[in-house]
Amino acid sequence: MNFGERLKQIRTGKGLTQPQFAEMAGIEQSYLSKLENDKSVPSAEMFDTIVSALGMDAATFLQEVDREVIDTTLRHIPSVTQFKAQAVMQQVQHTKRWLFGSAAAWMLGFAMMLAANDGIFFPNKLYKYTSQGVIRPGEAENVFRDQRQILELRMQAKLITYEEMTKALADFYERRLQPLTVESPENRGTGYYEAVENGRRRFELADTTHVKLPGNRILQYLGAIVFACGFVGLFIEWRLRRLKTKLAK
């Protein structure tokens, strides 16, 4: 609405006639009539006098006045200029909040998807370790791998015959070879030892499999939703700004 319409709206809302309000404000009734019919524009001093007589501040009075009127007809009034500056500052702060919120949603969503992909909270890899058998006290850790070579060296040194070597190797594998495979979501390196009865087992990494646990899937979906909310926030802020501009016209 225009300045005059706003003035009349507030005056009648307070149950005041033109003569009554003119007397309260200390102005002529004819001048008040011109103001309400937008046939005259108040000076800066008169604007402050009228607003004060209405018992409100400039910001409250100008909230319902059209933006075009504020930018043209009333732009010479300092309190109106101050109101415009405050309105711009409020709009900037409002936009900043939405931008920061959207940026936070992007970062959080991206971090959640990255955490799901890297398995930070829930493992996304399955490690398979194999052990050939129990290494007895005093034996070398590579006894199962080097047993054939040891017997071959003894045969070459003519300490045993080929038949004895073959029989010893078969007996060794028959009695000692006890393959064991374990799968774990924990990465224990290329190999580790585990104490067992009569010795220890050496487990070596045989394979690594990528798995998608439900926890990582949920985290990835939630991250994608939060990331998308950042764009939704920008769109809502843009729509609100456009709506506010239309309502102000």
C-alpha positions as CSV (number, residue, x, y, z in Angstrom):
1,M,0.0,0.0,0.0
2,N,1.0,3.7,-0.3
3,F,2.0,5.9,2.5
4,G,-1.4,7.5,2.7
5,E,-3.2,4.2,2.8
6,R,-0.9,2.9,5.5
7,L,-1.5,6.1,7.6
8,K,-5.2,5.8,7.2
9,Q,-5.2,2.1,8.1
10,I,-3.4,2.7,11.4
11,R,-5.4,5.8,12.3
12,T,-8.7,4.1,11.8
13,G,-7.4,0.9,13.5
14,K,-6.8,3.1,16.6
15,G,-10.4,4.4,16.3
16,L,-9.2,8.0,15.6
17,T,-10.9,10.5,13.4
18,Q,-8.9,12.8,11.2
19,P,-9.6,15.8,13.5
20,Q,-8.5,13.8,16.5
21,F,-5.3,12.5,15.0
22,A,-4.5,15.9,13.5
23,E,-4.7,17.5,16.9
24,M,-2.6,14.7,18.4
25,A,0.1,15.1,15.8
26,G,-0.1,18.9,15.8
27,I,-0.9,19.3,12.1
28,E,-3.7,20.7,10.1
29,Q,-6.6,18.4,9.2
30,S,-6.5,19.5,5.6
31,Y,-2.8,18.5,5.4
32,L,-3.6,15.2,7.0
33,S,-6.2,14.6,4.4
34,K,-3.7,15.3,1.6
35,L,-1.3,12.9,3.1
36,E,-3.9,10.1,3.4
37,N,-4.9,10.7,-0.2
38,D,-1.3,10.7,-1.4
39,K,-1.6,14.3,-2.6
40,S,1.3,15.4,-0.5
41,V,4.5,13.8,0.6
42,P,5.7,14.3,4.2
43,S,9.0,15.9,5.0
44,A,11.5,14.0,7.1
45,E,10.5,16.0,10.2
46,M,6.8,15.5,9.5
47,F,7.2,11.7,8.9
48,D,8.9,11.3,12.3
49,T,6.1,13.4,13.9
50,I,3.4,11.3,12.4
51,V,5.0,8.0,13.3
52,S,5.6,9.2,16.8
53,A,2.0,10.3,17.2
54,L,0.9,6.8,16.0
55,G,3.0,5.3,18.9
56,M,5.3,3.2,16.7
57,D,8.7,3.2,15.1
58,A,9.5,3.8,11.5
59,A,10.3,0.2,10.8
60,T,6.8,-1.0,12.0
61,F,5.1,1.7,10.0
62,L,7.0,0.9,6.8
63,Q,6.5,-2.9,7.0
64,E,3.3,-2.7,5.0
65,V,4.3,0.1,2.6
66,D,5.1,-0.9,-1.0
67,R,8.9,-1.2,-1.7
68,E,8.5,1.1,-4.7
69,V,7.0,3.9,-2.6
70,I,9.9,3.5,-0.1
71,D,12.5,3.6,-2.9
72,T,11.0,6.7,-4.6
73,T,8.5,8.8,-2.7
74,L,10.0,8.4,0.8
75,R,13.7,8.0,0.0
76,H,14.5,11.5,1.2
77,I,13.6,10.6,4.8
78,P,16.6,9.5,6.9
79,S,14.6,7.1,9.0
80,V,13.3,5.5,5.8
81,T,16.8,5.2,4.4
82,Q,17.9,3.6,7.7
83,F,15.0,1.1,7.4
84,K,16.0,0.2,3.9
85,A,19.6,-0.4,5.0
86,Q,18.4,-2.6,7.9
87,A,16.1,-4.5,5.5
88,V,19.0,-5.2,3.2
89,M,21.2,-6.3,6.1
90,Q,18.5,-8.6,7.3
91,Q,18.2,-10.1,3.8
92,V,22.0,-10.6,3.6
93,Q,22.0,-12.3,7.0
94,H,19.1,-14.5,6.0
95,T,20.8,-15.5,2.7
96,K,24.1,-16.1,4.6
97,R,22.3,-18.5,7.0
98,W,20.8,-20.5,4.1
99,L,24.2,-20.5,2.3
100,F,26.1,-21.7,5.4
101,G,23.4,-24.3,6.1
102,S,23.6,-25.6,2.5
103,A,27.4,-25.6,2.7
104,A,27.3,-27.5,5.9
105,A,24.9,-30.0,4.4
106,W,27.2,-30.5,1.4
107,M,30.3,-31.1,3.6
108,L,28.4,-33.4,6.0
109,G,26.8,-35.4,3.2
110,F,30.1,-35.7,1.4
111,A,31.9,-36.7,4.6
112,M,29.3,-39.4,5.3
113,M,29.6,-40.8,1.7
114,L,33.4,-40.7,2.0
115,A,33.3,-42.5,5.3
116,A,31.0,-45.2,3.9
117,N,33.3,-45.6,0.9
118,D,36.5,-45.8,3.0
119,G,34.9,-48.0,5.7
120,I,35.7,-45.6,8.5
121,F,32.8,-46.6,10.8
122,F,31.9,-49.9,9.3
123,P,34.5,-52.2,7.5
124,N,34.1,-52.5,3.8
125,K,36.9,-55.1,3.2
126,L,37.1,-58.8,4.1
127,Y,40.7,-60.1,4.6
128,K,41.3,-63.8,4.1
129,Y,44.3,-65.4,5.8
130,T,45.6,-68.9,5.4
131,S,47.9,-71.1,7.6
132,Q,49.5,-74.3,6.5
133,G,49.9,-75.8,10.0
134,V,51.3,-75.6,13.5
135,I,54.9,-74.4,13.8
136,R,56.4,-76.3,16.7
137,P,58.9,-74.7,19.1
138,G,62.4,-74.4,17.7
139,E,61.2,-74.7,14.0
140,A,61.7,-72.0,11.5
141,E,58.7,-69.9,10.6
142,N,58.9,-71.0,7.0
143,V,59.1,-74.7,7.8
144,F,56.2,-75.6,5.6
145,R,57.5,-73.7,2.6
146,D,61.1,-74.8,3.0
147,Q,60.7,-78.4,4.0
148,R,61.1,-79.7,0.5
149,Q,64.2,-77.6,-0.1
150,I,65.7,-78.8,3.2
151,L,65.2,-82.5,2.3
152,E,66.5,-81.9,-1.2
153,L,69.7,-80.4,0.2
154,R,70.1,-83.4,2.5
155,M,69.7,-85.7,-0.5
156,Q,72.2,-83.7,-2.6
157,A,74.6,-84.1,0.3
158,K,73.9,-87.8,0.1
159,L,72.7,-87.9,3.7
160,I,69.4,-89.5,2.4
161,T,68.3,-91.2,-0.8
162,Y,65.7,-89.9,-3.1
163,E,63.2,-92.6,-1.9
164,E,63.9,-91.5,1.7
165,M,63.4,-87.9,0.8
166,T,60.1,-88.6,-1.0
167,K,58.9,-90.7,2.0
168,A,60.0,-88.1,4.5
169,L,58.3,-85.3,2.6
170,A,55.0,-87.3,2.3
171,D,55.1,-88.1,6.0
172,F,55.7,-84.5,6.9
173,Y,52.8,-83.2,4.8
174,E,50.5,-86.0,6.0
175,R,51.3,-85.5,9.7
176,R,51.9,-81.7,9.8
177,L,49.9,-80.1,7.0
178,Q,46.7,-78.8,8.5
179,P,45.5,-75.9,6.3
180,L,43.3,-73.3,8.0
181,T,41.6,-70.3,6.5
182,V,40.1,-67.4,8.5
183,E,38.3,-64.3,7.2
184,S,38.3,-61.1,9.2
185,P,37.2,-57.5,8.6
186,E,40.3,-56.4,10.5
187,N,43.4,-55.7,8.5
188,R,46.3,-57.5,10.3
189,G,48.9,-56.8,7.7
190,T,50.5,-59.3,5.3
191,G,50.8,-61.9,8.1
192,Y,50.5,-62.5,11.8
193,Y,51.1,-65.3,14.4
194,E,48.5,-66.9,16.7
195,A,49.5,-69.1,19.6
196,V,47.9,-72.6,19.6
197,E,48.5,-75.9,21.3
198,N,51.9,-77.3,20.7
199,G,53.2,-74.2,19.0
200,R,51.9,-71.4,16.9
201,R,50.4,-70.7,13.5
202,R,51.5,-68.2,11.0
203,F,48.7,-66.7,9.0
204,E,49.5,-65.0,5.7
205,L,47.2,-62.7,3.7
206,A,45.8,-64.7,0.8
207,D,43.0,-62.4,-0.6
208,T,41.2,-59.1,0.0
209,T,37.5,-58.8,-0.9
210,H,35.5,-55.6,-1.1
211,V,32.1,-56.0,0.7
212,K,29.2,-53.7,1.2
213,L,27.9,-54.0,4.7
214,P,24.4,-52.7,5.5
215,G,25.9,-50.0,7.8
216,N,27.9,-48.5,5.0
217,R,25.0,-48.6,2.6
218,I,22.7,-46.8,5.0
219,L,25.5,-44.2,5.7
220,Q,26.0,-43.7,2.0
221,Y,22.3,-43.2,1.3
222,L,22.0,-40.8,4.3
223,G,25.0,-38.9,3.0
224,A,23.5,-38.6,-0.4
225,I,20.2,-37.3,1.1
226,V,22.0,-34.7,3.3
227,F,24.1,-33.6,0.3
228,A,21.0,-33.1,-1.8
229,C,19.5,-31.1,1.1
230,G,22.1,-28.5,0.4
231,F,20.7,-27.9,-3.1
232,V,17.2,-28.0,-1.7
233,G,18.1,-25.3,0.8
234,L,19.5,-23.0,-1.9
235,F,16.3,-23.5,-3.9
236,I,14.0,-22.7,-0.9
237,E,16.0,-19.6,-0.1
238,W,15.7,-18.5,-3.8
239,R,11.9,-19.1,-3.8
240,L,11.4,-17.3,-0.5
241,R,13.4,-14.3,-1.7
242,R,11.3,-14.2,-4.9
243,L,8.1,-14.5,-2.9
244,K,9.1,-11.8,-0.5
245,T,9.9,-9.5,-3.5
246,K,6.5,-10.1,-5.1
247,L,4.7,-9.5,-1.8
248,A,6.6,-6.3,-1.3
249,K,5.5,-4.9,-4.7
